[in-house]
């Protein structure tokens, strides 16, 4: 199981039973085969997938102000406000839709650790 995106300055963490391969399988099952049962099982697994307790500061969390999956109120409750960086126009897939913005925030974060 490979880490998807969670991590801290001390390293990435295993994200539980739903890794990158399982996520790909979920998407393929739904899109190619219309397998809603596989999607439901995967989403059920993700609902209990919470590794935040294992993350150690310093921590950087990037969030989109227009994220329909993790809306701002949820992101604000999930992470300390001091670790959140907001892209007001961003959605759920910031690394894909705003890669330069994400890279700049990560660069700022890492530079501040030095």
CNS distance restraints for C-alpha pairs under 8 A (distance, minus, plus):
assign (resid   1 and name CA) (resid  14 and name CA) 6.67 0.50 0.50
assign (resid   1 and name CA) (resid  15 and name CA) 7.40 0.50 0.50
assign (resid   1 and name CA) (resid  16 and name CA) 7.46 0.50 0.50
assign (resid   1 and name CA) (resid  17 and name CA) 7.20 0.50 0.50
assign (resid   1 and name CA) (resid  18 and name CA) 7.28 0.50 0.50
assign (resid   1 and name CA) (resid  19 and name CA) 4.69 0.50 0.50
assign (resid   1 and name CA) (resid  20 and name CA) 6.86 0.50 0.50
assign (resid   1 and name CA) (resid  21 and name CA) 7.42 0.50 0.50
assign (resid   2 and name CA) (resid  14 and name CA) 6.25 0.50 0.50
assign (resid   2 and name CA) (resid  15 and name CA) 7.34 0.50 0.50
assign (resid   2 and name CA) (resid  19 and name CA) 5.49 0.50 0.50
assign (resid   2 and name CA) (resid  20 and name CA) 6.03 0.50 0.50
assign (resid   3 and name CA) (resid  12 and name CA) 6.43 0.50 0.50
assign (resid   3 and name CA) (resid  13 and name CA) 5.97 0.50 0.50
assign (resid   3 and name CA) (resid  14 and name CA) 5.02 0.50 0.50
assign (resid   3 and name CA) (resid  15 and name CA) 5.57 0.50 0.50
assign (resid   3 and name CA) (resid  19 and name CA) 6.61 0.50 0.50
assign (resid   3 and name CA) (resid  20 and name CA) 7.27 0.50 0.50
assign (resid   4 and name CA) (resid  15 and name CA) 7.00 0.50 0.50
assign (resid   4 and name CA) (resid  19 and name CA) 6.75 0.50 0.50
assign (resid   4 and name CA) (resid  20 and name CA) 6.18 0.50 0.50
assign (resid   5 and name CA) (resid  12 and name CA) 7.67 0.50 0.50
assign (resid   6 and name CA) (resid  12 and name CA) 6.03 0.50 0.50
assign (resid   6 and name CA) (resid  13 and name CA) 6.38 0.50 0.50
assign (resid   6 and name CA) (resid  15 and name CA) 7.49 0.50 0.50
assign (resid   7 and name CA) (resid  11 and name CA) 5.58 0.50 0.50
assign (resid   7 and name CA) (resid  12 and name CA) 3.97 0.50 0.50
assign (resid   7 and name CA) (resid  13 and name CA) 5.73 0.50 0.50
assign (resid   7 and name CA) (resid  55 and name CA) 6.60 0.50 0.50
assign (resid   7 and name CA) (resid  59 and name CA) 7.48 0.50 0.50
assign (resid   8 and name CA) (resid  12 and name CA) 6.30 0.50 0.50
assign (resid   8 and name CA) (resid  55 and name CA) 6.30 0.50 0.50
assign (resid   8 and name CA) (resid  56 and name CA) 6.35 0.50 0.50
assign (resid   8 and name CA) (resid  57 and name CA) 6.63 0.50 0.50
assign (resid   8 and name CA) (resid  58 and name CA) 6.29 0.50 0.50
assign (resid   8 and name CA) (resid  59 and name CA) 4.98 0.50 0.50
assign (resid   8 and name CA) (resid  60 and name CA) 6.93 0.50 0.50
assign (resid   9 and name CA) (resid  57 and name CA) 7.38 0.50 0.50
assign (resid   9 and name CA) (resid  58 and name CA) 6.09 0.50 0.50
assign (resid   9 and name CA) (resid  59 and name CA) 6.64 0.50 0.50
assign (resid   9 and name CA) (resid 110 and name CA) 7.81 0.50 0.50
assign (resid  10 and name CA) (resid  56 and name CA) 7.51 0.50 0.50
assign (resid  13 and name CA) (resid  51 and name CA) 7.95 0.50 0.50
assign (resid  13 and name CA) (resid  54 and name CA) 7.76 0.50 0.50
assign (resid  13 and name CA) (resid  55 and name CA) 7.70 0.50 0.50
assign (resid  15 and name CA) (resid  19 and name CA) 6.51 0.50 0.50
assign (resid  15 and name CA) (resid  49 and name CA) 7.22 0.50 0.50
assign (resid  15 and name CA) (resid  50 and name CA) 7.75 0.50 0.50
assign (resid  15 and name CA) (resid  51 and name CA) 6.43 0.50 0.50
assign (resid  16 and name CA) (resid  49 and name CA) 6.33 0.50 0.50
assign (resid  16 and name CA) (resid  51 and name CA) 7.56 0.50 0.50
assign (resid  17 and name CA) (resid  45 and name CA) 7.31 0.50 0.50
assign (resid  17 and name CA) (resid  49 and name CA) 7.69 0.50 0.50
assign (resid  18 and name CA) (resid  22 and name CA) 5.57 0.50 0.50
assign (resid  18 and name CA) (resid  23 and name CA) 6.43 0.50 0.50
assign (resid  18 and name CA) (resid  42 and name CA) 7.48 0.50 0.50
assign (resid  18 and name CA) (resid  45 and name CA) 6.95 0.50 0.50
assign (resid  18 and name CA) (resid  46 and name CA) 6.73 0.50 0.50
assign (resid  18 and name CA) (resid  49 and name CA) 7.74 0.50 0.50
assign (resid  19 and name CA) (resid  23 and name CA) 6.15 0.50 0.50
assign (resid  20 and name CA) (resid  24 and name CA) 6.21 0.50 0.50
assign (resid  21 and name CA) (resid  25 and name CA) 6.20 0.50 0.50
assign (resid  22 and name CA) (resid  26 and name CA) 6.22 0.50 0.50
assign (resid  22 and name CA) (resid  42 and name CA) 7.97 0.50 0.50
assign (resid  23 and name CA) (resid  27 and name CA) 6.43 0.50 0.50
assign (resid  23 and name CA) (resid  42 and name CA) 7.63 0.50 0.50
assign (resid  24 and name CA) (resid  28 and name CA) 6.16 0.50 0.50
assign (resid  25 and name CA) (resid  29 and name CA) 5.98 0.50 0.50
assign (resid  26 and name CA) (resid  30 and name CA) 6.26 0.50 0.50
assign (resid  26 and name CA) (resid  38 and name CA) 6.24 0.50 0.50
assign (resid  26 and name CA) (resid  39 and name CA) 5.51 0.50 0.50
assign (resid  26 and name CA) (resid  42 and name CA) 6.50 0.50 0.50
assign (resid  27 and name CA) (resid  31 and name CA) 5.92 0.50 0.50
assign (resid  27 and name CA) (resid  39 and name CA) 7.47 0.50 0.50
assign (resid  28 and name CA) (resid  32 and name CA) 5.43 0.50 0.50
assign (resid  28 and name CA) (resid  33 and name CA) 7.15 0.50 0.50
assign (resid  29 and name CA) (resid  33 and name CA) 5.11 0.50 0.50
assign (resid  29 and name CA) (resid  34 and name CA) 6.15 0.50 0.50
assign (resid  29 and name CA) (resid  35 and name CA) 5.13 0.50 0.50
assign (resid  29 and name CA) (resid  36 and name CA) 7.71 0.50 0.50
assign (resid  29 and name CA) (resid  38 and name CA) 6.59 0.50 0.50
assign (resid  29 and name CA) (resid  39 and name CA) 7.22 0.50 0.50
assign (resid  30 and name CA) (resid  34 and name CA) 4.30 0.50 0.50
assign (resid  30 and name CA) (resid  35 and name CA) 4.76 0.50 0.50
assign (resid  30 and name CA) (resid  36 and name CA) 5.96 0.50 0.50
assign (resid  30 and name CA) (resid  38 and name CA) 7.34 0.50 0.50
assign (resid  30 and name CA) (resid  39 and name CA) 6.26 0.50 0.50
assign (resid  31 and name CA) (resid  35 and name CA) 7.82 0.50 0.50
assign (resid  35 and name CA) (resid  39 and name CA) 6.62 0.50 0.50
assign (resid  36 and name CA) (resid  40 and name CA) 6.01 0.50 0.50
assign (resid  37 and name CA) (resid  41 and name CA) 6.17 0.50 0.50
assign (resid  38 and name CA) (resid  42 and name CA) 6.15 0.50 0.50
assign (resid  39 and name CA) (resid  43 and name CA) 6.10 0.50 0.50
assign (resid  40 and name CA) (resid  44 and name CA) 6.04 0.50 0.50
assign (resid  41 and name CA) (resid  45 and name CA) 6.30 0.50 0.50
assign (resid  42 and name CA) (resid  46 and name CA) 6.28 0.50 0.50
assign (resid  43 and name CA) (resid  47 and name CA) 6.22 0.50 0.50
assign (resid  44 and name CA) (resid  48 and name CA) 7.11 0.50 0.50
assign (resid  45 and name CA) (resid  49 and name CA) 6.44 0.50 0.50
assign (resid  51 and name CA) (resid  55 and name CA) 7.14 0.50 0.50
assign (resid  55 and name CA) (resid  59 and name CA) 7.57 0.50 0.50
assign (resid  58 and name CA) (resid  83 and name CA) 7.71 0.50 0.50
assign (resid  59 and name CA) (resid  83 and name CA) 5.64 0.50 0.50
assign (resid  60 and name CA) (resid  83 and name CA) 4.88 0.50 0.50
assign (resid  60 and name CA) (resid  84 and name CA) 6.18 0.50 0.50
assign (resid  60 and name CA) (resid  85 and name CA) 7.42 0.50 0.50
assign (resid  60 and name CA) (resid 106 and name CA) 7.75 0.50 0.50
assign (resid  60 and name CA) (resid 109 and name CA) 7.10 0.50 0.50
assign (resid  61 and name CA) (resid  79 and name CA) 7.27 0.50 0.50
assign (resid  61 and name CA) (resid  83 and name CA) 5.75 0.50 0.50
assign (resid  61 and name CA) (resid  84 and name CA) 4.75 0.50 0.50
assign (resid  61 and name CA) (resid  85 and name CA) 6.23 0.50 0.50
assign (resid  62 and name CA) (resid  84 and name CA) 5.83 0.50 0.50
assign (resid  62 and name CA) (resid  85 and name CA) 5.00 0.50 0.50
assign (resid  62 and name CA) (resid  86 and name CA) 6.12 0.50 0.50
assign (resid  62 and name CA) (resid  87 and name CA) 7.62 0.50 0.50
assign (resid  62 and name CA) (resid  94 and name CA) 7.81 0.50 0.50
assign (resid  62 and name CA) (resid 102 and name CA) 7.39 0.50 0.50
assign (resid  63 and name CA) (resid  67 and name CA) 7.66 0.50 0.50
assign (resid  63 and name CA) (resid  72 and name CA) 7.50 0.50 0.50
assign (resid  63 and name CA) (resid  75 and name CA) 6.99 0.50 0.50
assign (resid  63 and name CA) (resid  84 and name CA) 6.85 0.50 0.50
assign (resid  63 and name CA) (resid  85 and name CA) 6.20 0.50 0.50
assign (resid  63 and name CA) (resid  86 and name CA) 5.04 0.50 0.50
assign (resid  63 and name CA) (resid  87 and name CA) 6.23 0.50 0.50
assign (resid  63 and name CA) (resid  90 and name CA) 7.42 0.50 0.50
assign (resid  63 and name CA) (resid  91 and name CA) 7.81 0.50 0.50
assign (resid  63 and name CA) (resid  92 and name CA) 7.58 0.50 0.50
assign (resid  63 and name CA) (resid  94 and name CA) 7.54 0.50 0.50
assign (resid  64 and name CA) (resid  71 and name CA) 7.79 0.50 0.50
assign (resid  64 and name CA) (resid  72 and name CA) 7.27 0.50 0.50
assign (resid  64 and name CA) (resid  86 and name CA) 5.80 0.50 0.50
assign (resid  64 and name CA) (resid  87 and name CA) 4.90 0.50 0.50
assign (resid  64 and name CA) (resid  88 and name CA) 5.84 0.50 0.50
assign (resid  64 and name CA) (resid  89 and name CA) 6.51 0.50 0.50
assign (resid  64 and name CA) (resid  90 and name CA) 4.10 0.50 0.50
assign (resid  64 and name CA) (resid  91 and name CA) 4.75 0.50 0.50
assign (resid  64 and name CA) (resid  92 and name CA) 6.22 0.50 0.50
assign (resid  64 and name CA) (resid  94 and name CA) 6.89 0.50 0.50
assign (resid  65 and name CA) (resid  71 and name CA) 6.98 0.50 0.50
assign (resid  65 and name CA) (resid  72 and name CA) 5.75 0.50 0.50
assign (resid  65 and name CA) (resid  86 and name CA) 6.54 0.50 0.50
assign (resid  65 and name CA) (resid  87 and name CA) 5.94 0.50 0.50
assign (resid  65 and name CA) (resid  88 and name CA) 4.27 0.50 0.50
assign (resid  65 and name CA) (resid  89 and name CA) 5.78 0.50 0.50
assign (resid  65 and name CA) (resid  90 and name CA) 5.67 0.50 0.50
assign (resid  65 and name CA) (resid  91 and name CA) 6.58 0.50 0.50
assign (resid  66 and name CA) (resid  71 and name CA) 6.82 0.50 0.50
assign (resid  66 and name CA) (resid  72 and name CA) 7.59 0.50 0.50
assign (resid  66 and name CA) (resid  88 and name CA) 6.77 0.50 0.50
assign (resid  66 and name CA) (resid  89 and name CA) 5.96 0.50 0.50
assign (resid  66 and name CA) (resid  90 and name CA) 5.55 0.50 0.50
assign (resid  66 and name CA) (resid  91 and name CA) 4.78 0.50 0.50
assign (resid  66 and name CA) (resid  92 and name CA) 7.59 0.50 0.50
assign (resid  67 and name CA) (resid  71 and name CA) 5.09 0.50 0.50
assign (resid  67 and name CA) (resid  72 and name CA) 7.21 0.50 0.50
assign (resid  67 and name CA) (resid  90 and name CA) 6.67 0.50 0.50
assign (resid  67 and name CA) (resid  91 and name CA) 3.97 0.50 0.50
assign (resid  67 and name CA) (resid  92 and name CA) 4.68 0.50 0.50
assign (resid  68 and name CA) (resid  91 and name CA) 6.95 0.50 0.50
assign (resid  68 and name CA) (resid  92 and name CA) 6.87 0.50 0.50
assign (resid  69 and name CA) (resid  92 and name CA) 6.51 0.50 0.50
assign (resid  70 and name CA) (resid  74 and name CA) 5.86 0.50 0.50
assign (resid  70 and name CA) (resid  75 and name CA) 6.06 0.50 0.50
assign (resid  70 and name CA) (resid  92 and name CA) 7.09 0.50 0.50
assign (resid  71 and name CA) (resid  75 and name CA) 6.26 0.50 0.50
assign (resid  72 and name CA) (resid  76 and name CA) 5.94 0.50 0.50
assign (resid  73 and name CA) (resid  77 and name CA) 6.33 0.50 0.50
assign (resid  74 and name CA) (resid  78 and name CA) 6.06 0.50 0.50
assign (resid  75 and name CA) (resid  79 and name CA) 6.25 0.50 0.50
assign (resid  76 and name CA) (resid  80 and name CA) 7.00 0.50 0.50
assign (resid  76 and name CA) (resid  81 and name CA) 6.29 0.50 0.50
assign (resid  76 and name CA) (resid  84 and name CA) 7.71 0.50 0.50
assign (resid  79 and name CA) (resid  83 and name CA) 6.83 0.50 0.50
assign (resid  79 and name CA) (resid  84 and name CA) 6.81 0.50 0.50
assign (resid  80 and name CA) (resid  84 and name CA) 6.76 0.50 0.50
assign (resid  85 and name CA) (resid 105 and name CA) 7.53 0.50 0.50
assign (resid  90 and name CA) (resid  94 and name CA) 6.16 0.50 0.50
assign (resid  90 and name CA) (resid  97 and name CA) 7.46 0.50 0.50
assign (resid  90 and name CA) (resid  98 and name CA) 7.29 0.50 0.50
assign (resid  91 and name CA) (resid  97 and name CA) 7.88 0.50 0.50
assign (resid  93 and name CA) (resid  97 and name CA) 6.12 0.50 0.50
assign (resid  94 and name CA) (resid  98 and name CA) 5.09 0.50 0.50
assign (resid  94 and name CA) (resid  99 and name CA) 6.66 0.50 0.50
assign (resid  94 and name CA) (resid 102 and name CA) 6.92 0.50 0.50
assign (resid  95 and name CA) (resid  99 and name CA) 4.66 0.50 0.50
assign (resid  95 and name CA) (resid 102 and name CA) 6.10 0.50 0.50
assign (resid  98 and name CA) (resid 102 and name CA) 6.26 0.50 0.50
assign (resid  99 and name CA) (resid 103 and name CA) 6.03 0.50 0.50
assign (resid 100 and name CA) (resid 104 and name CA) 6.08 0.50 0.50
assign (resid 101 and name CA) (resid 105 and name CA) 6.32 0.50 0.50
assign (resid 102 and name CA) (resid 106 and name CA) 6.18 0.50 0.50
assign (resid 103 and name CA) (resid 107 and name CA) 5.99 0.50 0.50
assign (resid 104 and name CA) (resid 108 and name CA) 6.14 0.50 0.50
assign (resid 105 and name CA) (resid 109 and name CA) 6.16 0.50 0.50
assign (resid 106 and name CA) (resid 110 and name CA) 6.11 0.50 0.50
assign (resid 107 and name CA) (resid 111 and name CA) 5.95 0.50 0.50
assign (resid 108 and name CA) (resid 112 and name CA) 6.17 0.50 0.50
assign (resid 109 and name CA) (resid 113 and name CA) 6.68 0.50 0.50
assign (resid 110 and name CA) (resid 114 and name CA) 6.99 0.50 0.50
